[in-house]
Amino acid sequence: MPRRAELLALKSLHAQLADALARRDWEAFAPIDAAIRQTLERQAALAADPALQPARQALKRLHGEARQACAAECERLRRLLQSHLEYAEGGLAYRQINSLQGDA
């Protein structure tokens, strides 16, 4: 693929990733990430091409931001699930106590 087409591919992926990140569309990340990988693997022979470096670096920075945002969302969900688990365990403990007191 000519250099211009490769540059456009990188810029398109950057735009897609930026859009998904702005919308916090977590489900969109996996296919975009796969497309980034495929594009970079295809461009491996052009790694030294200085014309592609700025676009690659911009995509790399944005990908880092997206990874941090995903990690933050995972942590938020972990805390939410932990809270629900603790609430459920508390309810179970009260039910057990009530059933024991009812048996006495």
Buried (B, 14 or more C-beta within 10 A) or exposed (E): EEEEEBBEBBEEBBEBBBEBBEEEEBEBBEEBBEBBEEBBEEBEEBEEEEEBEEBBEBBEEBBEEBEEBBEEEEEEEEEEEEEEEEEEEEEEEEEEEEEEEEEE
